[in-house]
């Protein structure tokens, strides 16, 4: 993280700028036409959650405040309007597009009512396999196992050698470190990892039982689509696409697209690469996305997309952090749209 990023992450700075009126002045400055894509995962209250608290992006109240703010200062297009702007490589205004990943049930129970109330479009990227046969994804399984562990020392040899003293190290920090190791694995052999995690933590995981109410139903997906929300693909099983063969990538992209079409009657045109960093997809992945019928795809890196240089198959997204104050949120979006 750069020194500027660390500075902007301080709530005190955003508060100072707001109270002195500087933030208000900045908001009225001329802004750069272009695209800022925000990425949310879960919406709700993370305290006490059994799973990965890092997947929470906002509470319902925070989401409502953020959307209300964005509607005042930014264009917030539908997916079709976004695609037209991408095709002509031109945005008339500073533009924000909202996306939600993974298909958690709280996206339907909590986020969708807020967006419908405020008449704001968004795209929900679902992992079709998790909706067809719910099970704990690896990141939630790691968090559950570490939180429930009753051992003093947790030692793993895969995906890399790791040892943690659970008496002195916070569970949250242990979870983050293991998740990073899993993301860095190319590829992660899930069965091997889960077996080792269960043995090291002493926690047996009922993956299907715990996930039974964690993800949206297809009925909920259909209702959101009929209400004007966009349903996009986040693949069939959420692999790091760059780590699997070209044939497997093709199947992930094709099968998830067809499964969504079977439910909502329309083939999705938007794709979000799982994990999504620049190392999570390749030129081959982008080519396959075009071949299988997508019109745009999103990565999870970068920030502001300039209209003249945007790559429609590597559109930058920036995550929303649950700990972010509204002042920080306003400052971040203002600087991104002012400075590009």
C-alpha positions as CSV (number, residue, x, y, z in Angstrom):
1,X,0.0,0.0,0.0
2,X,1.3,3.4,-0.9
3,X,1.9,6.2,1.5
4,X,-1.1,8.1,0.0
5,X,-3.3,5.1,0.3
6,X,-2.4,4.7,4.0
7,X,-3.1,8.3,4.5
8,X,-6.5,8.1,2.8
9,X,-7.4,5.0,4.9
10,X,-7.3,7.0,8.1
11,X,-10.9,7.9,9.3
12,X,-9.4,11.0,11.0
13,X,-8.3,12.5,7.7
14,X,-11.7,12.1,6.1
15,X,-13.4,13.5,9.2
16,X,-11.1,16.5,9.2
17,X,-11.7,17.3,5.6
18,X,-15.5,16.9,6.0
19,X,-15.7,19.1,9.1
20,X,-13.5,21.8,7.6
21,X,-15.5,21.9,4.4
22,X,-12.6,20.8,2.2
23,X,-14.3,17.6,1.2
24,X,-17.4,19.5,0.1
25,X,-15.2,21.8,-2.1
26,X,-13.5,18.8,-3.6
27,X,-16.8,17.2,-4.4
28,X,-17.8,20.3,-6.5
29,X,-14.6,20.3,-8.5
30,X,-14.8,19.2,-12.2
31,X,-14.6,15.4,-12.4
32,X,-13.2,13.1,-15.0
33,X,-15.6,11.2,-17.2
34,X,-14.9,7.6,-16.8
35,X,-15.9,4.5,-14.9
36,X,-15.4,3.4,-11.3
37,X,-16.7,-0.1,-10.6
38,X,-17.4,-0.9,-6.9
39,X,-17.3,-4.5,-5.7
40,X,-19.4,-5.7,-2.7
41,X,-19.6,-9.2,-1.3
42,X,-21.7,-9.7,1.7
43,X,-24.0,-7.1,3.2
44,X,-24.9,-7.3,6.9
45,X,-23.2,-7.3,10.3
46,X,-20.1,-9.4,10.5
47,X,-19.7,-9.5,14.3
48,X,-20.2,-13.1,15.5
49,X,-20.4,-14.6,12.1
50,X,-19.2,-18.2,11.8
51,X,-17.5,-17.6,8.5
52,X,-15.1,-15.2,6.8
53,X,-15.9,-11.8,8.2
54,X,-13.6,-10.3,5.5
55,X,-16.3,-11.0,2.9
56,X,-18.6,-8.3,4.5
57,X,-18.6,-5.0,2.6
58,X,-21.2,-3.0,4.3
59,X,-24.2,-3.0,6.6
60,X,-27.7,-2.3,5.2
61,X,-27.5,1.2,6.6
62,X,-24.0,1.8,5.2
63,X,-25.1,0.6,1.7
64,X,-28.1,2.9,1.8
65,X,-26.0,5.9,2.7
66,X,-23.4,5.0,0.0
67,X,-25.9,4.5,-2.7
68,X,-27.7,7.7,-1.8
69,X,-24.4,9.6,-2.0
70,X,-23.4,8.0,-5.3
71,X,-26.8,8.8,-6.9
72,X,-26.2,12.5,-6.2
73,X,-22.7,12.7,-7.7
74,X,-22.4,10.0,-10.3
75,X,-24.2,8.4,-13.2
76,X,-25.3,4.9,-12.2
77,X,-26.2,3.1,-15.4
78,X,-27.8,-0.2,-16.1
79,X,-25.6,-3.0,-17.5
80,X,-26.9,-2.3,-21.1
81,X,-26.1,1.4,-20.8
82,X,-22.7,0.4,-19.5
83,X,-22.0,-1.9,-22.4
84,X,-23.0,0.8,-24.9
85,X,-20.5,3.2,-23.3
86,X,-17.8,0.6,-23.4
87,X,-18.4,-0.1,-27.1
88,X,-18.1,3.6,-28.0
89,X,-15.3,4.1,-25.5
90,X,-17.0,7.2,-24.1
91,X,-18.6,8.1,-20.8
92,X,-20.4,11.4,-20.7
93,X,-20.1,11.7,-16.9
94,X,-18.2,10.2,-14.0
95,X,-19.9,6.9,-13.7
96,X,-20.2,4.2,-11.0
97,X,-21.3,0.7,-11.6
98,X,-22.2,-1.6,-8.6
99,X,-21.3,-5.3,-8.5
100,X,-21.9,-8.0,-5.9
101,X,-19.9,-11.3,-5.9
102,X,-20.6,-14.9,-5.1
103,X,-24.4,-15.0,-4.6
104,X,-24.7,-14.9,-0.8
105,X,-28.2,-14.9,0.4
106,X,-27.9,-11.6,2.1
107,X,-27.5,-10.0,-1.3
108,X,-31.1,-10.9,-1.9
109,X,-32.4,-10.4,1.7
110,X,-30.5,-7.2,2.5
111,X,-28.9,-5.5,-0.5
112,X,-31.6,-6.1,-3.0
113,X,-34.4,-4.3,-1.0
114,X,-32.1,-1.3,-0.5
115,X,-31.3,-1.1,-4.3
116,X,-34.9,-1.5,-5.2
117,X,-36.0,1.2,-2.8
118,X,-33.4,3.6,-4.2
119,X,-34.1,2.5,-7.8
120,X,-30.5,1.7,-8.4
121,X,-29.3,-1.0,-10.8
122,X,-26.5,-3.4,-9.9
123,X,-25.0,-6.6,-11.2
124,X,-24.9,-9.8,-9.1
125,X,-22.2,-12.2,-10.1
126,X,-23.2,-15.7,-9.0
127,X,-21.2,-19.0,-8.7
128,X,-23.7,-21.3,-10.3
129,X,-22.4,-24.5,-8.6
130,X,-22.8,-22.9,-5.2
131,X,-26.5,-22.2,-5.9
132,X,-27.1,-25.6,-7.4
133,X,-25.4,-27.5,-4.6
134,X,-24.6,-25.2,-1.7
135,X,-21.4,-26.0,0.2
136,X,-18.9,-23.9,2.1
137,X,-16.4,-22.2,-0.3
138,X,-12.8,-22.6,0.7
139,X,-12.5,-19.1,2.3
140,X,-15.5,-19.6,4.6
141,X,-14.3,-23.1,5.4
142,X,-10.9,-21.8,6.5
143,X,-12.5,-19.1,8.7
144,X,-15.0,-21.6,10.3
145,X,-12.2,-24.1,11.0
146,X,-9.9,-21.5,12.6
147,X,-12.6,-19.9,14.6
148,X,-13.7,-23.3,16.0
149,X,-10.3,-24.7,16.6
150,X,-9.5,-25.7,20.2
151,X,-5.8,-26.4,19.7
152,X,-3.0,-24.1,20.9
153,X,-0.9,-24.6,17.8
154,X,-2.1,-24.9,14.2
155,X,0.4,-26.4,11.8
156,X,-0.1,-26.9,8.0
157,X,2.3,-28.3,5.4
158,X,0.0,-27.5,2.4
159,X,-0.4,-25.3,0.4
160,X,2.7,-24.1,2.1
161,X,4.4,-24.7,5.5
162,X,2.6,-22.6,8.1
163,X,2.6,-22.7,11.9
164,X,0.5,-20.5,14.2
165,X,0.3,-20.1,18.0
166,X,-3.4,-19.6,18.5
167,X,-2.8,-18.5,22.1
168,X,-0.9,-15.4,21.0
169,X,-2.0,-14.7,17.5
170,X,-5.4,-13.3,16.6
171,X,-7.7,-15.7,14.8
172,X,-8.5,-13.0,12.3
173,X,-4.8,-12.7,11.4
174,X,-4.4,-16.5,11.1
175,X,-7.4,-16.6,8.8
176,X,-6.0,-13.9,6.5
177,X,-2.6,-15.6,6.3
178,X,-4.1,-19.0,5.4
179,X,-6.4,-17.4,2.8
180,X,-3.4,-15.7,1.2
181,X,-1.6,-19.0,0.9
182,X,-4.6,-20.6,-0.7
183,X,-4.9,-17.7,-3.2
184,X,-1.2,-18.1,-4.1
185,X,-1.5,-21.8,-4.7
186,X,-1.5,-22.7,-8.4
187,X,-3.7,-24.7,-8.3
188,X,-5.1,-25.4,-4.9
189,X,-5.9,-29.1,-4.4
190,X,-9.0,-28.6,-2.3
191,X,-9.5,-32.1,-1.0
192,X,-5.9,-32.3,0.2
193,X,-6.1,-28.9,1.8
194,X,-9.4,-29.6,3.6
195,X,-8.2,-32.9,5.0
196,X,-5.0,-31.3,6.4
197,X,-7.0,-28.3,7.8
198,X,-9.4,-30.7,9.6
199,X,-6.6,-32.7,11.1
200,X,-4.6,-29.6,12.2
201,X,-7.6,-27.8,13.7
202,X,-9.5,-30.7,15.0
203,X,-12.7,-29.3,13.4
204,X,-14.9,-31.5,11.2
205,X,-16.9,-29.4,8.8
206,X,-20.4,-30.2,7.6
207,X,-19.9,-28.2,4.4
208,X,-23.3,-28.9,2.9
209,X,-25.3,-28.4,6.1
210,X,-23.6,-25.2,7.0
211,X,-24.1,-23.7,3.5
212,X,-27.7,-24.7,3.2
213,X,-29.0,-21.2,3.8
214,X,-25.8,-19.3,3.0
215,X,-26.5,-18.7,-0.7
216,X,-29.4,-17.4,-2.7
217,X,-31.9,-19.7,-4.3
218,X,-32.5,-19.7,-8.0
219,X,-36.0,-18.3,-7.3
220,X,-34.4,-15.3,-5.7
221,X,-32.1,-14.8,-8.7
222,X,-35.0,-14.9,-11.0
223,X,-36.9,-12.3,-8.9
224,X,-34.0,-9.9,-8.9
225,X,-33.6,-10.3,-12.7
226,X,-37.3,-9.6,-13.3
227,X,-36.9,-6.5,-11.1
228,X,-34.2,-5.0,-13.3
229,X,-31.0,-6.3,-11.7
230,X,-28.4,-7.9,-13.9
231,X,-27.2,-11.4,-13.2
232,X,-23.7,-12.1,-14.3
233,X,-21.4,-15.1,-14.1
234,X,-18.7,-15.7,-11.5
235,X,-18.0,-19.1,-13.2
236,X,-19.4,-22.5,-12.2
237,X,-17.1,-23.5,-9.3
238,X,-15.0,-20.3,-8.6
239,X,-11.5,-21.6,-9.6
240,X,-8.6,-19.3,-10.3
241,X,-9.0,-19.5,-14.0
242,X,-5.3,-18.9,-14.8
243,X,-4.4,-22.1,-12.8
244,X,-6.6,-24.5,-14.9
245,X,-6.4,-25.8,-18.4
246,X,-7.9,-24.0,-21.4
247,X,-10.5,-26.7,-21.7
248,X,-11.5,-26.4,-18.1
249,X,-11.7,-22.6,-18.4
250,X,-14.0,-22.9,-21.4
251,X,-16.3,-25.2,-19.5
252,X,-16.4,-22.9,-16.4
253,X,-17.4,-20.0,-18.6
254,X,-19.8,-21.8,-20.9
255,X,-21.6,-23.9,-18.3
256,X,-22.2,-21.1,-15.9
257,X,-23.5,-18.9,-18.7
258,X,-25.9,-21.6,-19.8
259,X,-27.1,-22.4,-16.3
260,X,-28.0,-18.8,-15.6
261,X,-29.8,-18.6,-19.0
262,X,-31.8,-21.7,-18.0
263,X,-33.1,-19.8,-15.0
264,X,-33.6,-16.2,-16.1
265,X,-34.2,-16.8,-19.8
266,X,-31.3,-14.6,-20.8
267,X,-27.6,-15.5,-21.3
268,X,-25.5,-13.3,-19.1
269,X,-23.2,-10.8,-20.9
270,X,-21.0,-9.9,-17.9
271,X,-18.4,-12.0,-16.2
272,X,-16.3,-11.5,-13.1
273,X,-13.0,-13.4,-12.8
274,X,-12.8,-15.3,-9.5
275,X,-10.2,-13.8,-7.1
276,X,-9.7,-11.4,-10.0
277,X,-6.2,-10.1,-9.5
278,X,-4.0,-9.6,-12.6
279,X,-2.5,-13.1,-12.0
280,X,-6.0,-14.8,-11.9
281,X,-6.7,-14.6,-15.6
282,X,-4.7,-14.6,-18.8
283,X,-5.0,-13.5,-22.4
284,X,-6.4,-17.0,-23.1
285,X,-9.1,-16.4,-20.4
286,X,-10.1,-13.1,-22.1
287,X,-10.3,-14.8,-25.5
288,X,-12.4,-17.6,-24.1
289,X,-14.7,-15.1,-22.5
290,X,-15.4,-13.5,-25.9
291,X,-15.8,-16.9,-27.6
292,X,-18.4,-18.1,-25.0
293,X,-20.5,-14.9,-25.6
294,X,-19.6,-12.4,-22.8
295,X,-19.4,-8.8,-23.8
296,X,-17.3,-7.6,-20.8
297,X,-15.4,-9.0,-17.9
298,X,-14.2,-7.6,-14.6
299,X,-11.0,-8.0,-12.7
300,X,-10.4,-7.2,-9.0
301,X,-7.5,-4.8,-9.2
302,X,-6.9,-1.2,-10.3
303,X,-9.3,1.6,-9.7
304,X,-10.5,4.2,-12.2
305,X,-11.2,3.2,-15.8
306,X,-10.4,5.9,-18.4
307,X,-12.8,5.6,-21.3
308,X,-10.1,5.9,-24.0
309,X,-7.9,3.1,-22.6
310,X,-10.4,0.7,-20.9
311,X,-10.1,-3.0,-21.8
312,X,-13.7,-4.4,-21.8
313,X,-12.4,-7.8,-20.8
314,X,-10.2,-6.5,-17.9
315,X,-12.4,-3.8,-16.3
316,X,-10.9,-2.6,-13.0
317,X,-12.9,-2.9,-9.8
318,X,-12.3,-1.7,-6.3
319,X,-13.6,-3.3,-3.2
320,X,-15.8,-1.7,-0.5
321,X,-14.5,-2.3,3.0
322,X,-16.9,-2.8,5.9
323,X,-14.8,-0.7,8.2
324,X,-14.9,2.3,5.9
325,X,-16.7,5.3,7.2
326,X,-19.0,7.3,4.9
327,X,-16.4,10.1,5.0
328,X,-13.7,7.8,3.8
329,X,-16.0,6.5,1.1
330,X,-16.8,10.0,-0.1
331,X,-13.2,11.0,-0.1
332,X,-12.1,7.9,-2.0
333,X,-14.7,8.3,-4.7
334,X,-14.2,12.0,-5.0
335,X,-10.4,11.7,-5.5
336,X,-10.8,8.8,-7.9
337,X,-13.2,10.7,-10.1
338,X,-11.3,14.0,-9.8
339,X,-7.8,12.7,-10.4
340,X,-8.6,9.5,-12.3
